[in-house]
Amino acid sequence: MPTDSGASRTYGASYLLVPLAPGRRQRRAFRGCTQELALVRQWLSLMLPQCPARDDVLSVAVELASNALEHTASGKPGGSFAVEVAGN
């Protein structure tokens, strides 16, 4: 995983991700700021396979992350939140 803590992190060719295989899990922590929401969407879009529900899953995940930032200590200075995805 990239270790760059900047909000402008992107995943280029040097950071190749493929959709999760069945039974595998991937977890990632994000800084507690709204700029990280785009990274959540980008990271998950690389992890999730193409399927009819994929866009809905991405939207729900980003909305949940946004709610965590707004309604919990995750969004306070020094806060963070994590996202975990499991292949099935």
All heavy atoms as an XYZ file, in Angstrom:
654
protein
N       0.836     -1.182      0.000
C       0.000      0.000      0.000
C       0.875      1.238      0.000
O       1.933      1.243      0.610
C      -0.887      0.038      1.228
C      -1.819     -1.093      1.303
S      -3.328     -0.541      2.072
C      -4.214     -2.026      1.911
N       0.381      2.299     -0.621
C       1.167      3.524     -0.601
C       1.297      4.053      0.817
O       0.400      3.919      1.622
C       0.358      4.509     -1.452
C      -0.653      3.710     -2.163
C      -0.828      2.435     -1.414
N       2.424      4.642      1.115
C       2.610      5.216      2.437
C       2.506      6.721      2.419
O       2.540      7.348      3.452
C       3.985      4.819      3.009
O       4.987      5.266      2.100
C       4.073      3.314      3.198
N       2.351      7.316      1.239
C       2.212      8.759      1.121
C       0.965      9.194      1.877
O      -0.110      8.673      1.656
C       2.087      9.135     -0.361
C       1.892     10.613     -0.575
O       2.032     11.396      0.369
O       1.599     10.966     -1.723
N       1.102     10.168      2.769
C      -0.048     10.601      3.562
C      -0.738     11.803      2.948
O      -1.677     12.336      3.527
C       0.386     10.928      4.992
O       1.309     11.991      4.968
N      -0.334     12.253      1.772
C      -0.941     13.412      1.131
C      -2.326     13.106      0.608
O      -2.625     11.997      0.201
N      -3.187     14.137      0.593
C      -4.555     13.951      0.130
C      -4.627     13.735     -1.370
O      -5.655     13.319     -1.873
C      -5.410     15.167      0.517
N      -3.546     14.000     -2.098
C      -3.590     13.864     -3.550
C      -3.067     12.514     -4.022
O      -2.771     12.328     -5.180
C      -2.765     14.978     -4.192
O      -1.409     14.844     -3.811
N      -2.992     11.533     -3.135
C      -2.498     10.215     -3.515
C      -3.353      9.617     -4.623
O      -4.564      9.713     -4.606
C      -2.539      9.268     -2.317
C      -1.549      9.614     -1.247
C      -1.745      8.737     -0.065
N      -2.985      9.146      0.588
C      -3.544      8.528      1.589
N      -3.011      7.453      2.077
N      -4.651      8.970      2.139
N      -2.708      9.005     -5.564
C      -3.414      8.247     -6.597
C      -2.700      6.931     -6.773
O      -1.556      6.764     -6.366
C      -3.455      8.999     -7.938
O      -2.116      9.247     -8.356
C      -4.226     10.296     -7.827
N      -3.354      6.019     -7.405
C      -2.792      4.702     -7.629
C      -2.449      4.578     -9.099
O      -3.310      4.431     -9.933
C      -3.791      3.612     -7.212
C      -4.217      3.766     -5.784
C      -5.448      4.284     -5.450
C      -3.349      3.425     -4.765
C      -5.814      4.440     -4.134
C      -3.709      3.583     -3.444
C      -4.948      4.088     -3.140
O      -5.303      4.243     -1.842
N      -1.169      4.644     -9.425
C      -0.722      4.539    -10.795
C      -0.317      3.117    -11.123
O      -0.581      2.177    -10.385
N       0.354      2.972    -12.249
C       0.762      1.655    -12.716
C       1.683      0.957    -11.722
O       1.725     -0.264    -11.675
C       1.451      1.788    -14.065
N       2.414      1.728    -10.920
C       3.316      1.107     -9.957
C       2.570      0.515     -8.769
O       3.142     -0.203     -7.969
C       4.339      2.126     -9.452
O       3.682      3.152     -8.746
N       1.302      0.794     -8.646
C       0.498      0.255     -7.548
C      -0.657     -0.520     -8.155
O      -1.753     -0.021     -8.294
C       0.004      1.389     -6.652
C      -0.668      0.891     -5.400
C       0.053      0.272     -4.401
C      -2.032      1.023     -5.234
C      -0.559     -0.186     -3.268
C      -2.657      0.563     -4.102
C      -1.904     -0.048     -3.121
O      -2.522     -0.507     -1.993
N      -0.394     -1.740     -8.584
C      -1.362     -2.534     -9.301
C      -2.226     -3.325     -8.323
O      -1.709     -4.087     -7.510
C      -0.646     -3.485    -10.258
C      -1.519     -4.384    -11.108
C      -2.380     -3.538    -12.041
C      -0.645     -5.336    -11.904
N      -3.518     -3.120     -8.410
C      -4.464     -3.884     -7.609
C      -5.381     -4.659     -8.546
O      -5.723     -4.183     -9.621
C      -5.334     -2.959     -6.752
C      -4.658     -2.299     -5.578
C      -5.607     -1.312     -4.926
C      -4.220     -3.322     -4.563
N      -5.776     -5.814     -8.124
C      -6.745     -6.596     -8.882
C      -7.907     -6.897     -7.946
O      -7.757     -6.864     -6.723
C      -6.123     -7.905     -9.417
C      -5.044     -7.596    -10.442
C      -5.556     -8.745     -8.301
N      -9.089     -7.185     -8.508
C     -10.217     -7.502     -7.626
C      -9.876     -8.638     -6.666
O      -9.091     -9.528     -6.988
C     -11.315     -7.919     -8.612
C     -10.979     -7.180     -9.862
C      -9.466     -7.177     -9.909
N     -10.481     -8.572     -5.509
C     -10.222     -9.574     -4.482
C     -10.692    -10.953     -4.909
O     -11.767    -11.101     -5.490
C     -10.955     -9.201     -3.195
C     -10.333     -8.112     -2.361
C     -11.219     -7.807     -1.173
C      -8.949     -8.490     -1.899
N      -9.904    -11.941     -4.574
C     -10.288    -13.327     -4.810
C     -11.242    -13.757     -3.695
O     -11.229    -13.191     -2.597
C      -9.041    -14.209     -4.803
N     -12.073    -14.765     -3.961
C     -12.979    -15.262     -2.915
C     -12.214    -15.620     -1.641
O     -11.131    -16.204     -1.685
C     -13.593    -16.504     -3.556
C     -13.535    -16.219     -5.024
C     -12.242    -15.471     -5.222
N     -12.775    -15.212     -0.517
C     -12.190    -15.510      0.780
C     -11.089    -14.556      1.221
O     -10.604    -14.650      2.339
N     -10.665    -13.640      0.367
C      -9.609    -12.686      0.716
C     -10.220    -11.404      1.254
O     -11.322    -11.023      0.878
C      -8.760    -12.340     -0.513
C      -8.001    -13.471     -1.131
C      -6.863    -14.009     -0.277
N      -6.018    -12.972      0.261
C      -4.810    -12.660     -0.146
N      -4.258    -13.327     -1.119
N      -4.123    -11.705      0.426
N      -9.502    -10.717      2.138
C      -9.928     -9.437      2.701
C      -8.829     -8.412      2.503
O      -7.653     -8.754      2.507
C     -10.202     -9.547      4.192
C     -11.412    -10.348      4.541
C     -11.608    -10.387      6.058
N     -12.757    -11.177      6.370
C     -13.965    -10.666      6.568
N     -14.156     -9.378      6.515
N     -14.984    -11.444      6.848
N      -9.246     -7.183      2.360
C      -8.303     -6.075      2.270
C      -8.852     -4.942      3.139
O     -10.036     -4.626      3.057
C      -8.172     -5.634      0.812
C      -6.997     -4.782      0.504
C      -5.669     -5.492      0.644
O      -4.901     -5.102      1.495
N      -5.389     -6.505     -0.149
N      -8.003     -4.370      3.973
C      -8.417     -3.291      4.876
C      -7.479     -2.125      4.673
O      -6.283     -2.304      4.493
C      -8.334     -3.760      6.327
C      -8.841     -2.761      7.329
C      -8.762     -3.370      8.738
N      -9.455     -2.563      9.695
C      -8.917     -1.529     10.315
N      -7.666     -1.171     10.062
N      -9.612     -0.831     11.185
N      -8.041     -0.922      4.707
C      -7.225      0.267      4.507
C      -7.721      1.369      5.433
O      -8.914      1.592      5.578
C      -7.367      0.716      3.054
C      -6.834      2.073      2.776
C      -5.596      2.002      1.929
N      -4.989      3.318      1.936
C      -4.943      4.122      0.912
N      -5.434      3.750     -0.238
N      -4.376      5.298      1.022
N      -6.800      2.057      6.087
C      -7.126      3.205      6.941
C      -6.966      4.484      6.124
O      -6.078      4.581      5.269
C      -6.208      3.235      8.154
N      -7.832      5.442      6.388
C      -7.821      6.736      5.721
C      -7.795      7.839      6.767
O      -8.337      7.681      7.866
C      -9.070      6.898      4.854
C      -9.128      5.931      3.711
C      -9.715      4.687      3.862
C      -8.591      6.258      2.479
C      -9.775      3.785      2.816
C      -8.637      5.366      1.420
C      -9.228      4.126      1.588
N      -7.171      8.956      6.419
C      -7.159     10.117      7.315
C      -8.583     10.650      7.457
O      -9.394     10.533      6.552
C      -6.261     11.224      6.754
C      -4.798     10.854      6.761
C      -3.913     11.956      6.225
N      -4.306     12.323      4.870
C      -4.559     13.569      4.472
N      -4.449     14.577      5.296
N      -4.907     13.816      3.231
N      -8.883     11.260      8.566
C     -10.220     11.749      8.858
C     -10.524     13.103      8.253
O     -10.804     14.056      8.984
N     -10.464     13.202      6.930
C     -10.802     14.449      6.241
C     -11.560     14.121      4.960
O     -11.423     13.032      4.399
C      -9.559     15.295      5.968
S      -8.340     14.496      4.938
N     -12.367     15.065      4.508
C     -13.235     14.808      3.363
C     -12.466     14.565      2.070
O     -12.977     13.903      1.168
C     -14.226     15.967      3.160
O     -13.493     17.176      2.984
C     -15.171     16.104      4.338
N     -11.237     15.037      1.979
C     -10.444     14.797      0.780
C     -10.182     13.297      0.575
O      -9.936     12.856     -0.543
C      -9.095     15.536      0.852
C      -9.219     17.028      0.797
C      -9.413     17.663      2.170
O      -9.759     16.999      3.154
N      -9.212     18.958      2.238
N     -10.246     12.537      1.633
C      -9.996     11.096      1.546
C     -11.147     10.334      0.898
O     -10.975      9.199      0.458
C      -9.726     10.516      2.936
C      -8.465     11.042      3.587
C      -7.202     10.474      2.973
O      -6.801      9.355      3.350
O      -6.609     11.161      2.117
N     -12.335     10.949      0.812
C     -13.488     10.247      0.256
C     -13.256      9.845     -1.193
O     -13.658      8.755     -1.614
C     -14.756     11.092      0.395
C     -15.176     11.380      1.838
C     -16.375     12.314      1.870
C     -15.449     10.097      2.602
N     -12.603     10.694     -1.962
C     -12.284     10.342     -3.351
C     -11.328      9.150     -3.392
O     -11.432      8.281     -4.271
C     -11.685     11.537     -4.081
N     -10.413      9.088     -2.428
C      -9.478      7.957     -2.370
C     -10.193      6.668     -1.980
O      -9.827      5.591     -2.451
C      -8.344      8.263     -1.398
C      -7.418      9.404     -1.822
C      -6.401      9.692     -0.720
C      -6.732      9.093     -3.124
N     -11.203      6.769     -1.118
C     -12.001      5.593     -0.763
C     -12.647      5.036     -2.025
O     -12.559      3.837     -2.315
C     -13.080      5.935      0.295
C     -14.056      4.781      0.470
C     -12.440      6.299      1.617
N     -13.282      5.899     -2.790
C     -13.949      5.466     -4.031
C     -12.935      4.863     -4.999
O     -13.169      3.800     -5.576
C     -14.697      6.619     -4.682
C     -15.386      6.217     -5.992
C     -16.161      7.356     -6.591
N     -17.399      7.603     -5.889
C     -18.532      6.932     -6.094
N     -18.574      5.959     -6.962
N     -19.617      7.239     -5.416
N     -11.805      5.516     -5.164
C     -10.787      5.036     -6.093
C     -10.242      3.673     -5.648
O     -10.124      2.749     -6.454
C      -9.658      6.059     -6.185
C      -8.594      5.703     -7.196
C      -7.492      6.734     -7.242
O      -7.244      7.432     -6.260
N      -6.822      6.834     -8.359
N      -9.916      3.550     -4.364
C      -9.383      2.291     -3.842
C     -10.395      1.161     -4.016
O     -10.054      0.088     -4.514
C      -9.003      2.475     -2.371
C      -8.462      1.253     -1.721
C      -7.243      0.672     -1.941
C      -9.108      0.448     -0.738
N      -7.094     -0.436     -1.151
C      -8.223     -0.594     -0.400
C     -10.340      0.513     -0.098
C      -8.547     -1.573      0.541
C     -10.660     -0.453      0.843
C      -9.767     -1.480      1.147
N     -11.641      1.415     -3.623
C     -12.659      0.372     -3.749
C     -12.926      0.022     -5.201
O     -13.170     -1.144     -5.527
C     -13.955      0.796     -3.059
C     -13.944      0.723     -1.541
C     -15.238      1.300     -0.981
C     -13.735     -0.702     -1.066
N     -12.897      0.997     -6.079
C     -13.160      0.697     -7.487
C     -12.084     -0.223     -8.063
O     -12.350     -0.998     -8.980
C     -13.285      1.980     -8.307
O     -12.053      2.636     -8.418
N     -10.876     -0.148     -7.518
C      -9.816     -1.056     -7.951
C      -9.973     -2.445     -7.342
O      -9.509     -3.433     -7.914
C      -8.451     -0.484     -7.566
C      -8.051      0.791     -8.290
C      -6.817      1.398     -7.644
C      -7.824      0.537     -9.759
N     -10.602     -2.516     -6.181
C     -10.733     -3.787     -5.469
C     -11.970     -4.582     -5.881
O     -11.956     -5.808     -5.820
C     -10.808     -3.540     -3.959
C      -9.608     -2.835     -3.370
S      -8.089     -3.742     -3.555
C      -8.384     -5.077     -2.439
N     -13.034     -3.896     -6.265
C     -14.303     -4.567     -6.544
C     -14.390     -4.993     -8.006
O     -14.081     -4.204     -8.899
C     -15.475     -3.640     -6.222
C     -15.606     -3.202     -4.768
C     -16.727     -2.180     -4.627
C     -15.856     -4.402     -3.872
N     -14.836     -6.212     -8.260
C     -14.990     -6.654     -9.653
C     -16.181     -5.958    -10.308
O     -17.072     -5.437     -9.633
C     -15.248     -8.159     -9.509
C     -15.862     -8.303     -8.158
C     -15.239     -7.231     -7.299
N     -16.178     -5.943    -11.619
C     -17.313     -5.389    -12.351
C     -18.539     -6.265    -12.096
O     -18.463     -7.487    -12.167
C     -17.020     -5.364    -13.857
C     -15.956     -4.388    -14.252
C     -16.405     -2.939    -14.082
O     -17.592     -2.627    -14.092
N     -15.449     -2.063    -13.908
N     -19.648     -5.623    -11.759
C     -20.920     -6.320    -11.595
C     -22.009     -5.256    -11.611
O     -21.720     -4.061    -11.462
C     -20.962     -7.137    -10.299
S     -21.076     -6.145     -8.799
N     -23.274     -5.637    -11.785
C     -24.338     -4.642    -11.873
C     -24.465     -3.752    -10.629
O     -24.859     -2.599    -10.742
C     -25.603     -5.489    -12.064
C     -25.122     -6.761    -12.679
C     -23.751     -6.994    -12.061
N     -24.122     -4.259     -9.458
C     -24.295     -3.495     -8.214
C     -23.065     -2.683     -7.832
O     -23.083     -1.964     -6.835
C     -24.652     -4.439     -7.073
N     -21.994     -2.749     -8.599
C     -20.722     -2.123     -8.228
C     -20.850     -0.632     -7.948
O     -20.355     -0.137     -6.931
C     -19.695     -2.364     -9.320
C     -18.325     -1.857     -8.997
C     -17.368     -2.345    -10.082
N     -16.029     -1.936     -9.785
C     -15.424     -0.900    -10.367
N     -16.063     -0.198    -11.266
N     -14.199     -0.593    -10.042
N     -21.498      0.113     -8.824
C     -21.643      1.560     -8.613
C     -22.438      1.867     -7.353
O     -22.131      2.819     -6.639
C     -22.284      2.230     -9.825
C     -21.343      2.304    -11.023
O     -20.115      2.219    -10.819
O     -21.842      2.450    -12.147
N     -23.464      1.060     -7.080
C     -24.245      1.259     -5.856
C     -23.391      0.985     -4.622
O     -23.458      1.722     -3.635
C     -25.479      0.351     -5.840
C     -26.522      0.762     -6.871
O     -26.519      1.942     -7.291
O     -27.331     -0.099     -7.259
N     -22.586     -0.065     -4.656
C     -21.713     -0.389     -3.525
C     -20.717      0.745     -3.287
O     -20.489      1.157     -2.145
C     -20.988     -1.729     -3.756
C     -19.920     -1.974     -2.704
C     -21.990     -2.875     -3.781
N     -20.135      1.281     -4.355
C     -19.199      2.401     -4.216
C     -19.881      3.614     -3.586
O     -19.327      4.249     -2.681
C     -18.612      2.776     -5.576
C     -17.665      1.762     -6.199
C     -17.325      2.163     -7.633
C     -16.413      1.605     -5.373
N     -21.077      3.940     -4.055
C     -21.812      5.093     -3.512
C     -22.140      4.911     -2.038
O     -21.989      5.839     -1.244
C     -23.099      5.323     -4.313
O     -22.795      5.704     -5.626
N     -22.598      3.716     -1.671
C     -22.951      3.449     -0.269
C     -21.700      3.520      0.611
O     -21.723      4.113      1.696
C     -23.655      2.080     -0.137
C     -23.770      1.655      1.315
C     -25.029      2.136     -0.786
N     -20.604      2.956      0.154
C     -19.375      2.979      0.949
C     -18.881      4.401      1.177
O     -18.487      4.760      2.296
C     -18.295      2.145      0.259
N     -18.917      5.222      0.146
C     -18.474      6.611      0.289
C     -19.433      7.382      1.193
O     -19.003      8.197      2.007
C     -18.312      7.284     -1.092
C     -18.062      8.769     -0.951
C     -17.179      6.624     -1.860
N     -20.705      7.108      1.098
C     -21.680      7.772      1.977
C     -21.458      7.371      3.434
O     -21.518      8.221      4.335
C     -23.105      7.431      1.548
C     -24.182      8.098      2.367
C     -24.193      9.619      2.252
O     -23.708     10.166      1.263
O     -24.721     10.266      3.195
N     -21.183      6.100      3.681
C     -20.894      5.657      5.052
C     -19.626      6.316      5.588
O     -19.577      6.742      6.751
C     -20.762      4.136      5.112
C     -22.060      3.345      4.944
C     -21.755      1.864      4.766
C     -22.984      3.578      6.120
N     -18.614      6.424      4.758
C     -17.377      7.097      5.175
C     -17.647      8.568      5.466
O     -17.152      9.123      6.450
C     -16.303      6.941      4.102
N     -18.452      9.202      4.638
C     -18.814     10.606      4.849
C     -19.571     10.780      6.172
O     -19.306     11.723      6.927
C     -19.675     11.091      3.679
O     -20.088     12.409      3.874
N     -20.486      9.862      6.447
C     -21.226      9.919      7.712
C     -20.294      9.740      8.905
O     -20.464     10.400      9.938
C     -22.315      8.852      7.741
C     -23.481      9.188      6.852
O     -23.626     10.323      6.380
N     -24.303      8.198      6.563
N     -19.316      8.851      8.774
C     -18.351      8.653      9.862
C     -17.591      9.948     10.127
O     -17.378     10.325     11.286
C     -17.382      7.531      9.515
N     -17.198     10.647      9.068
C     -16.470     11.904      9.239
C     -17.332     12.973      9.896
O     -16.865     13.750     10.719
C     -15.963     12.417      7.886
C     -14.880     11.575      7.231
C     -14.561     12.119      5.849
C     -13.639     11.521      8.094
N     -18.589     13.004      9.514
C     -19.482     14.055     10.020
C     -19.996     13.779     11.433
O     -20.163     14.709     12.221
C     -20.679     14.213      9.080
C     -21.595     15.348      9.471
C     -22.715     15.572      8.483
O     -22.625     15.083      7.347
O     -23.697     16.250      8.861
N     -20.232     12.531     11.763
C     -20.952     12.217     13.001
C     -20.121     11.512     14.078
O     -20.665     11.137     15.120
C     -22.179     11.362     12.683
C     -23.145     12.036     11.766
N     -23.880     13.143     12.124
C     -23.467     11.760     10.475
C     -24.631     13.517     11.114
N     -24.403     12.703     10.100
N     -18.827     11.287     13.824
C     -17.994     10.621     14.826
C     -16.683     11.383     14.990
O     -16.403     12.330     14.265
C     -17.662      9.160     14.423
O     -16.730      9.164     13.341
C     -18.910      8.375     14.034
N     -15.877     10.926     15.909
C     -14.565     11.545     16.130
C     -13.618     11.324     14.951
O     -12.556     11.939     14.892
C     -13.940     10.991     17.407
N     -13.999     10.481     14.003
C     -13.163     10.255     12.814
C     -12.882     11.551     12.074
O     -11.807     11.729     11.508
C     -13.848      9.279     11.855
O     -13.969      8.016     12.430
N     -13.854     12.465     12.059
C     -13.706     13.712     11.325
C     -13.035     14.828     12.094
O     -12.852     15.927     11.576
N     -12.647     14.573     13.312
C     -11.963     15.585     14.119
C     -10.464     15.569     13.810
O      -9.953     14.601     13.261
C     -12.218     15.331     15.594
C     -13.703     15.393     15.959
C     -13.890     15.805     17.377
C     -15.331     15.789     17.813
N     -16.273     16.488     16.991
N      -9.741     16.635     14.143
C      -8.292     16.662     13.877
C      -7.610     15.402     14.431
O      -7.840     14.998     15.570
C      -7.824     17.917     14.601
C      -9.015     18.831     14.577
C     -10.203     17.894     14.760
N      -6.802     14.795     13.588
C      -6.105     13.575     13.971
C      -6.924     12.314     13.827
O      -6.432     11.216     14.066
N      -8.182     12.447     13.409
C      -9.057     11.288     13.272
C      -8.737     10.457     12.040
O      -8.004     10.881     11.148
N      -9.316      9.277     12.022
C      -9.157      8.390     10.882
C     -10.347      7.436     10.841
O     -11.140      7.358     11.782
C      -7.856      7.590     10.982
O      -7.905      6.729     12.090
N     -10.462      6.737      9.744
C     -11.490      5.701      9.610
C     -10.909      4.609      8.714
O      -9.922      4.822      8.010
C     -12.803      6.258      9.035
C     -12.693      6.790      7.635
C     -13.028      6.007      6.546
C     -12.265      8.090      7.405
C     -12.924      6.505      5.251
C     -12.163      8.611      6.133
C     -12.499      7.798      5.038
N     -11.500      3.436      8.772
C     -11.005      2.311      7.987
C     -12.137      1.720      7.149
O     -13.303      1.809      7.516
C     -10.431      1.235      8.898
N     -11.743      1.155      6.037
C     -12.668      0.456      5.151
C     -12.106     -0.933      4.911
O     -10.905     -1.089      4.685
C     -12.819      1.196      3.795
C     -13.733      0.447      2.855
C     -13.310      2.630      4.021
N     -12.968     -1.926      5.014
C     -12.557     -3.303      4.750
C     -13.476     -3.893      3.705
O     -14.691     -3.701      3.746
C     -12.624     -4.130      6.032
C     -12.120     -5.543      5.838
C     -12.015     -6.323      7.135
O     -11.498     -5.759      8.121
O     -12.450     -7.475      7.159
N     -12.894     -4.602      2.776
C     -13.667     -5.250      1.727
C     -13.259     -6.721      1.689
O     -12.104     -7.063      1.899
C     -13.461     -4.544      0.352
C     -12.028     -4.590     -0.090
C     -14.369     -5.114     -0.706
N     -14.248     -7.582      1.487
C     -13.995     -9.033      1.456
C     -14.501     -9.594      0.143
O     -15.603     -9.256     -0.316
C     -14.674     -9.716      2.628
N     -13.702    -10.455     -0.473
C     -14.129    -11.122     -1.687
C     -15.006    -12.321     -1.347
O     -14.812    -12.967     -0.335
N     -15.963    -12.579     -2.195
C     -16.794    -13.762     -1.968
C     -17.089    -14.468     -3.246
O     -16.820    -14.051     -4.296
C     -18.088    -13.426     -1.236
C     -18.989    -12.501     -2.013
O     -18.822    -12.344     -3.212
N     -19.925    -11.894     -1.357
